[in-house]
Amino acid sequence: MLPRLLPASLAVLLVACQATPTVPQVLRGPAPTRVNGPLVQQFLSPRPRAAETQEAGTLGTAAFSSYASVHEVGSNGAQSATFDGELWRTGVFLRYGIDKRSEVEVELPFLWTSSGFLDGPIEVWHALFGFTNGGREDRPSNDWDMRLESNGVVAFEMDPDEFGVCDIPVLWTYRLYDETYELPALALRAGLELPVGSVNRGFGNGGLDASIGIVGQKSRGDWTFIGGVDYVAVSTPSGFEDAGLESPDRIQAWLSCELRHDERTSWLVALRHAPPATRDIELDEVERFNLDLDLGVSFDLTSDVRLMAGFSEDIWTGSGVDLTGWIGVWSAR
């Protein structure tokens, strides 16, 4: 699918470069999505965002919820990965403007694990578009099993019907340059993830993660393109260490496109790349990277409140999730 996306993306860029605004230039994206898989959700993952920062002295609030269906099963004899279930992650965000160019953001994330209900609808979805089911048809529908083993040692395990707090990300963003007609806006951001989540239940990695990254933003007419790259230094969970596995530092990247449809609505598209949780497991279900496609819409309920919704699909079947639905609400101040 990826080779077919590249010509379409170039065509969109060419059209956007020649476009002139037809609606007010209100920025409503990007969607702050992240990989919601069982292994990688243990680590700090800076979310897509705009280069704009919160107005000085004001507090922005948000809630963003993602429900993901996971099915990745594989074994090579010495190692086995069985990730079959559904994860519901909801974050409550507070964003405070420190001064004219910088802000701090705190996310309080909650996770719920479930055997779920989406196996049947996803099999229909995959059949409709010719996607592979990845062996879903060989397992009981709406089953639960989240376990990673290496040489007889359980490196990771989650139980169903569990609810808890995950590790807490705290990110600082500084706007380096404002956008001009010729040049993009640029923002620097750095983050820490506080080890609050339970390691034994798979809700955290037990250590302090840190990140540094950059966000770029450029508009043309009714289009806005935003992208970013983040380097994340992560802690290896104790279960991984017991099994002789290591979690390497991560480099994540993403690119989003927003098309303003009218005075209150924007269409959102994004591509996100994230590395695996470990490269010491010789299974595609664990060692391959994630490449996800986001499709959504963002709608202004009032001048200060915004609603967005959409879904994410893995276009490169690696260690990610099959399908994620998401919804969020924002208040500017």
MITORMAR-780532 format. One record per residue (C-alpha): residue in one letter; z, y, x. Coordinates in steps of 0.25 Angstrom, whole numbers, padded with zeros to 4 digits, always signed. Layout:
AZYX/...
% end
This chain:
M+0000+0000+0000/L+0003+0010+0011/P-0011+0011+0017/R-0016+0015+0003/L-0005+0026+0002/L-0009+0033+0015/P-0023+0038+0010/A-0016+0042-0004/S-0005+0050+0004/L-0015+0057+0013/A-0023+0061+0000/V-0010+0067-0006/L-0008+0075+0007/L-0022+0081+0007/V-0021+0085-0008/A-0007+0091-0006/C-0011+0099+0006/Q-0021+0106-0003/A-0012+0108-0015/T-0007+0121-0021/P+0006+0121-0029/T+0004+0120-0044/V+0019+0118-0048/P+0032+0124-0042/Q+0035+0119-0029/V+0048+0112-0032/L+0052+0100-0023/R+0057+0088-0031/G+0056+0077-0020/P+0057+0069-0013/A+0065+0057-0019/P+0077+0053-0010/T+0073+0039-0010/R+0078+0028+0000/V+0076+0013+0003/N+0086+0007-0007/G+0086-0007+0000/P+0098-0015+0003/L+0098-0014+0018/V+0093+0000+0021/Q+0102+0007+0010/Q+0113+0005+0020/F+0108+0015+0029/L+0106+0030+0029/S+0092+0034+0023/P+0089+0049+0022/R+0082+0051+0009/P+0069+0059+0007/R+0072+0073+0004/A+0065+0087+0004/A+0067+0096+0016/E+0073+0107+0007/T+0088+0108+0008/Q+0099+0111-0003/E+0101+0126-0005/A+0113+0131+0003/G+0126+0130-0004/T+0121+0121-0016/L+0123+0107-0019/G+0112+0098-0024/T+0116+0084-0031/A+0107+0072-0033/A+0108+0058-0038/F+0097+0048-0034/S+0097+0033-0038/S+0088+0022-0033/Y+0087+0008-0039/A+0080-0002-0030/S+0075-0017-0032/V+0076-0025-0019/H+0069-0038-0016/E+0067-0042-0001/V+0069-0057+0002/G+0066-0064+0016/S+0071-0074+0026/N+0067-0079+0040/G+0077-0090+0041/A+0087-0082+0050/Q+0087-0070+0042/S+0086-0067+0027/A+0085-0055+0018/T+0087-0055+0003/F+0087-0042-0004/D+0086-0044-0019/G+0092-0034-0029/E+0093-0020-0033/L+0100-0008-0028/W+0103+0005-0035/R+0107+0017-0025/T+0111+0030-0031/G+0114+0042-0022/V+0122+0055-0026/F+0117+0067-0017/L+0124+0080-0014/R+0116+0090-0006/Y+0122+0103-0001/G+0115+0115+0005/I+0123+0119+0018/D+0114+0131+0021/K+0100+0136+0019/R+0094+0125+0027/S+0103+0113+0027/E+0110+0103+0017/V+0119+0091+0017/E+0117+0079+0007/V+0126+0068+0004/E+0122+0055-0004/L+0132+0046-0011/P+0125+0033-0013/F+0128+0022-0022/L+0122+0008-0023/W+0122-0003-0033/T+0117-0017-0031/S+0111-0026-0042/S+0102-0038-0044/G+0095-0028-0054/F+0083-0030-0064/L+0071-0025-0057/D+0064-0038-0052/G+0056-0040-0064/P+0050-0026-0065/I+0047-0026-0050/E+0040-0038-0050/V+0031-0032-0062/W+0030-0020-0053/H+0025-0027-0041/A+0015-0036-0049/L+0009-0023-0055/F+0006-0017-0042/G+0004-0029-0034/F+0016-0028-0025/T+0023-0041-0020/N+0036-0045-0026/G+0042-0049-0013/G+0047-0062-0018/R+0054-0057-0030/E+0048-0068-0039/D+0055-0079-0030/R+0069-0074-0033/P+0077-0072-0046/S+0075-0059-0053/N+0085-0048-0052/D+0093-0056-0041/W+0102-0050-0031/D+0103-0054-0016/M+0105-0044-0005/R+0107-0051+0008/L+0102-0050+0023/E+0106-0061+0032/S+0103-0064+0047/N+0106-0077+0054/G+0116-0081+0044/V+0123-0067+0044/V+0123-0058+0031/A+0119-0044+0036/F+0118-0038+0023/E+0122-0041+0008/M+0124-0034-0005/D+0130-0039-0018/P+0125-0036-0032/D+0131-0026-0042/E+0138-0018-0031/F+0140-0003-0031/G+0144+0006-0020/V+0143+0018-0012/C+0133+0018+0000/D+0134+0025+0013/I+0133+0040+0011/P+0122+0049+0017/V+0125+0063+0021/L+0112+0071+0026/W+0111+0085+0031/T+0097+0092+0030/Y+0093+0104+0037/R+0080+0112+0033/L+0072+0115+0047/Y+0060+0122+0041/D+0056+0127+0027/E+0042+0123+0022/T+0031+0133+0024/Y+0016+0132+0020/E+0012+0126+0034/L+0025+0118+0038/P+0034+0108+0031/A+0049+0110+0029/L+0057+0102+0038/A+0072+0097+0037/L+0081+0090+0046/R+0091+0080+0040/A+0102+0072+0046/G+0112+0062+0039/L+0123+0052+0040/E+0127+0041+0031/L+0142+0038+0029/P+0146+0023+0029/V+0152+0023+0015/G+0145+0011+0009/S+0150-0003+0010/V+0144-0011+0021/N+0148-0025+0016/R+0141-0022+0002/G+0128-0016+0009/F+0131-0002+0004/G+0131+0004+0018/N+0130+0001+0033/G+0144+0005+0038/G+0140+0015+0048/L+0136+0029+0049/D+0120+0032+0048/A+0114+0045+0053/S+0100+0051+0051/I+0091+0062+0056/G+0078+0066+0050/I+0068+0077+0045/V+0061+0080+0032/G+0048+0087+0031/Q+0043+0094+0018/K+0029+0100+0015/S+0023+0105+0002/R+0009+0108-0003/G+0006+0112-0017/D+0013+0103-0026/W+0015+0093-0015/T+0027+0091-0006/F+0028+0081+0005/I+0041+0078+0012/G+0044+0068+0023/G+0056+0064+0032/V+0060+0055+0043/D+0074+0051+0046/Y+0081+0043+0058/V+0093+0036+0053/A+0103+0030+0063/V+0110+0018+0055/S+0122+0009+0056/T+0120-0006+0056/P+0128-0012+0045/S+0139-0022+0049/G+0132-0034+0042/F+0119-0031+0050/E+0127-0031+0063/D+0134-0045+0059/A+0120-0050+0057/G+0115-0045+0070/L+0106-0034+0063/E+0104-0019+0067/S+0100-0008+0058/P+0091+0001+0067/D+0091+0016+0065/R+0080+0020+0055/I+0069+0030+0054/Q+0065+0033+0039/A+0053+0042+0034/W+0048+0046+0021/L+0037+0055+0015/S+0037+0060+0001/C+0027+0068-0008/E+0030+0076-0020/L+0020+0081-0030/R+0025+0092-0040/H+0019+0088-0053/D+0024+0100-0061/E+0035+0110-0062/R+0046+0099-0064/T+0040+0086-0058/S+0036+0080-0045/W+0030+0067-0041/L+0037+0060-0028/V+0031+0050-0019/A+0037+0046-0005/L+0036+0035+0006/R+0048+0031+0013/H+0049+0023+0026/A+0063+0016+0030/P+0065+0006+0041/P+0073-0007+0038/A+0088-0009+0039/T+0086-0019+0051/R+0075-0024+0060/D+0083-0037+0064/I+0079-0045+0052/E+0065-0051+0053/L+0062-0050+0038/D+0053-0040+0031/E+0063-0038+0021/V+0072-0032+0031/E+0065-0027+0043/R+0053-0020+0037/F+0053-0005+0034/N+0053+0001+0020/L+0041+0010+0015/D+0044+0015+0001/L+0036+0023-0009/D+0043+0033-0019/L+0037+0038-0032/G+0044+0047-0041/V+0045+0060-0049/S+0055+0071-0048/F+0057+0080-0060/D+0065+0093-0062/L+0075+0092-0074/T+0080+0106-0071/S+0078+0117-0060/D+0090+0110-0052/V+0089+0095-0057/R+0079+0085-0053/L+0076+0071-0057/M+0067+0061-0049/A+0064+0047-0051/G+0054+0036-0045/F+0053+0023-0038/S+0051+0018-0024/E+0042+0006-0020/D+0042-0001-0007/I+0027+0000-0002/W+0030-0008+0011/T+0039-0020+0007/G+0049-0020+0018/S+0064-0020+0017/G+0064-0010+0005/V+0066-0012-0010/D+0055-0016-0020/L+0057-0004-0030/T+0066+0007-0031/G+0068+0017-0043/W+0075+0030-0041/I+0080+0042-0049/G+0087+0055-0044/V+0092+0068-0050/W+0094+0081-0041/S+0102+0094-0044/A+0098+0105-0034/R+0112+0112-0035/
% end
